[in-house]
Amino acid sequence: YQEFWKFTGDAFDRALKFLQQAADITGDNELLYSSMALIYYQYVNTGLKQKDYITKALEYARKAFGLNPDSPTAHHVMGVIALHIDGNPHEAVRYFKHALVNDPSLQPPLISLIATYGYCGKISAAIPLFEKLITVNPLSLQRYYFEGFLQFYDGNFNAALRPFKHFYQKDPGNPINFFYAWALAYCNNYEEAISVIDTGANSKCEDAQFKASQMLKFSLLADKEKVLKLITPNFQKTCKREGALSYIISTLLAFLGEKEKALDWLDNAINKGFLNYKLMAEKDVFIKNIRGEGRFKKLMERAKYEWERFEV
């Protein structure tokens, strides 16, 4: 699981090698198959690979289900695929809840359920799960990331800075520090935000979130040409299938005054399950340029409808 969080092709390759070596020793194993499925998914989620690796992820998830139809780890993998590949947070929540039935403290599905509620603006549902995460693993560095994450997606950008900073100081090369830089930018600390991004640029991470951080940097530097050049066909394919990444692209393009492109990406974000209505409609400072647009208002009508009916 540590390799999963490193967001590099080398880390994923190592993880698969170790898992395969273990499988060669143990034979059929539910946990090993589920873990292999999760790594194959992560190749696609980060944009390092594309659709054929999802086929591999599903293949290994099916192997795990074949050994145990109630496999919590396999249900977790299916949940992250539903959320980040299929853009279906409703289905993702069902998978994560199923994974937690027999062990409510199992960290991977617990973390994924927290993230799903955060993305969808259901912060009150995420808080008790976050409190459980702290109880389960009080020394986990991820607790600081998710504390900032929930504050951020609740629109409390200043409150998100302290826990994000703590995570950043412990793991400065991790691409999820993009959120710390984003929060800094929302608090008008552009210079510090760029410094955080440049620190991460010295790591080996090549994932889509790392590329999004470069987009944020050049947006803050008002270099629209470089921002648009970063939206390569492969990067676009990766972001288009994922609601949260699509939303990030939308906010940056709105910030730069690319209104129609921003609205296109916002439309896709909502279609792919990004339902955080209050963040979009009221709190996000980067999309204020498009809030007056008629198309934006129609999108918010749809987002509000979906958000209000989202089951937790």
Solvent accessible surface area in square Angstrom, and as a share of the most:
residue,aa,sasa,rsa
1,Y,107,0.41
2,Q,153,0.68
3,E,30,0.14
4,F,21,0.09
5,W,34,0.12
6,K,95,0.40
7,F,16,0.07
8,T,18,0.10
9,G,16,0.15
10,D,87,0.45
11,A,0,0.00
12,F,0,0.00
13,D,79,0.41
14,R,96,0.35
15,A,11,0.08
16,L,29,0.14
17,K,122,0.52
18,F,107,0.45
19,L,28,0.14
20,Q,76,0.34
21,Q,88,0.39
22,A,32,0.25
23,A,12,0.09
24,D,104,0.54
25,I,148,0.75
26,T,81,0.47
27,G,35,0.34
28,D,101,0.52
29,N,46,0.24
30,E,43,0.19
31,L,105,0.52
32,L,23,0.11
33,Y,25,0.10
34,S,2,0.01
35,S,31,0.20
36,M,6,0.02
37,A,0,0.00
38,L,15,0.08
39,I,8,0.04
40,Y,29,0.11
41,Y,3,0.01
42,Q,2,0.01
43,Y,8,0.03
44,V,1,0.00
45,N,34,0.17
46,T,4,0.03
47,G,11,0.11
48,L,51,0.25
49,K,81,0.34
50,Q,32,0.14
51,K,163,0.69
52,D,87,0.45
53,Y,39,0.15
54,I,17,0.09
55,T,79,0.46
56,K,74,0.31
57,A,0,0.00
58,L,49,0.24
59,E,72,0.32
60,Y,33,0.13
61,A,0,0.00
62,R,146,0.53
63,K,86,0.36
64,A,0,0.00
65,F,47,0.20
66,G,67,0.64
67,L,84,0.42
68,N,47,0.24
69,P,103,0.65
70,D,79,0.41
71,S,0,0.00
72,P,38,0.24
73,T,31,0.18
74,A,0,0.00
75,H,17,0.08
76,H,8,0.04
77,V,2,0.01
78,M,41,0.18
79,G,0,0.00
80,V,8,0.05
81,I,6,0.03
82,A,4,0.03
83,L,12,0.06
84,H,26,0.12
85,I,22,0.11
86,D,86,0.44
87,G,9,0.08
88,N,57,0.29
89,P,2,0.01
90,H,63,0.28
91,E,54,0.24
92,A,0,0.00
93,V,7,0.04
94,R,141,0.52
95,Y,50,0.19
96,F,0,0.00
97,K,86,0.36
98,H,74,0.33
99,A,1,0.00
100,L,18,0.09
101,V,103,0.59
102,N,127,0.65
103,D,62,0.32
104,P,70,0.44
105,S,42,0.27
106,L,45,0.22
107,Q,54,0.24
108,P,34,0.21
109,P,1,0.01
110,L,0,0.00
111,I,9,0.05
112,S,15,0.09
113,L,7,0.03
114,I,0,0.00
115,A,13,0.10
116,T,0,0.00
117,Y,6,0.02
118,G,0,0.00
119,Y,30,0.11
120,C,0,0.00
121,G,14,0.13
122,K,36,0.15
123,I,19,0.10
124,S,93,0.60
125,A,21,0.16
126,A,0,0.00
127,I,78,0.40
128,P,74,0.46
129,L,31,0.15
130,F,21,0.09
131,E,98,0.44
132,K,74,0.31
133,L,0,0.00
134,I,42,0.21
135,T,111,0.64
136,V,52,0.30
137,N,46,0.24
138,P,73,0.46
139,L,166,0.83
140,S,15,0.09
141,L,55,0.27
142,Q,34,0.15
143,R,51,0.19
144,Y,51,0.19
145,Y,12,0.05
146,F,6,0.03
147,E,38,0.17
148,G,0,0.00
149,F,2,0.01
150,L,9,0.05
151,Q,60,0.27
152,F,0,0.00
153,Y,3,0.01
154,D,51,0.26
155,G,14,0.14
156,N,62,0.32
157,F,18,0.08
158,N,113,0.58
159,A,50,0.39
160,A,0,0.00
161,L,32,0.16
162,R,151,0.55
163,P,1,0.01
164,F,4,0.02
165,K,93,0.39
166,H,58,0.26
167,F,6,0.02
168,Y,35,0.13
169,Q,114,0.50
170,K,131,0.56
171,D,48,0.25
172,P,56,0.35
173,G,23,0.22
174,N,12,0.06
175,P,9,0.06
176,I,7,0.04
177,N,8,0.04
178,F,3,0.01
179,F,4,0.02
180,Y,5,0.02
181,A,0,0.00
182,W,0,0.00
183,A,0,0.00
184,L,4,0.02
185,A,2,0.01
186,Y,13,0.05
187,C,25,0.15
188,N,119,0.61
189,N,59,0.30
190,Y,75,0.29
191,E,151,0.68
192,E,75,0.34
193,A,0,0.00
194,I,29,0.14
195,S,60,0.38
196,V,6,0.04
197,I,7,0.03
198,D,55,0.29
199,T,46,0.27
200,G,11,0.11
201,A,43,0.33
202,N,133,0.68
203,S,36,0.23
204,K,164,0.70
205,C,12,0.07
206,E,97,0.43
207,D,4,0.02
208,A,3,0.02
209,Q,30,0.13
210,F,39,0.16
211,K,69,0.29
212,A,0,0.00
213,S,8,0.05
214,Q,28,0.13
215,M,0,0.00
216,L,0,0.00
217,K,39,0.17
218,F,37,0.15
219,S,1,0.01
220,L,18,0.09
221,L,96,0.48
222,A,81,0.63
223,D,43,0.22
224,K,75,0.32
225,E,113,0.51
226,K,100,0.42
227,V,0,0.00
228,L,60,0.30
229,K,142,0.60
230,L,46,0.23
231,I,30,0.15
232,T,60,0.35
233,P,118,0.74
234,N,64,0.33
235,F,3,0.01
236,Q,73,0.32
237,K,114,0.48
238,T,3,0.02
239,C,0,0.00
240,K,65,0.27
241,R,37,0.14
242,E,13,0.06
243,G,4,0.03
244,A,10,0.08
245,L,15,0.07
246,S,0,0.00
247,Y,1,0.00
248,I,1,0.01
249,I,0,0.00
250,S,0,0.00
251,T,0,0.00
252,L,0,0.00
253,L,0,0.00
254,A,0,0.00
255,F,58,0.24
256,L,26,0.13
257,G,40,0.38
258,E,36,0.16
259,K,82,0.35
260,E,107,0.48
261,K,94,0.40
262,A,0,0.00
263,L,1,0.00
264,D,66,0.34
265,W,14,0.05
266,L,0,0.00
267,D,37,0.19
268,N,25,0.13
269,A,0,0.00
270,I,7,0.04
271,N,92,0.47
272,K,57,0.24
273,G,11,0.10
274,F,2,0.01
275,L,5,0.03
276,N,3,0.02
277,Y,35,0.13
278,K,92,0.39
279,L,2,0.01
280,M,0,0.00
281,A,23,0.18
282,E,106,0.47
283,K,71,0.30
284,D,1,0.00
285,V,62,0.36
286,F,7,0.03
287,I,0,0.00
288,K,138,0.58
289,N,60,0.31
290,I,0,0.00
291,R,54,0.20
292,G,62,0.59
293,E,52,0.23
294,G,48,0.46
295,R,84,0.31
296,F,6,0.03
297,K,113,0.48
298,K,146,0.62
299,L,10,0.05
300,M,13,0.06
301,E,123,0.55
302,R,90,0.33
303,A,0,0.00
304,K,84,0.35
305,Y,121,0.46
306,E,60,0.27
307,W,40,0.14
308,E,90,0.41
309,R,134,0.49
310,F,9,0.04
311,E,141,0.63
312,V,83,0.48
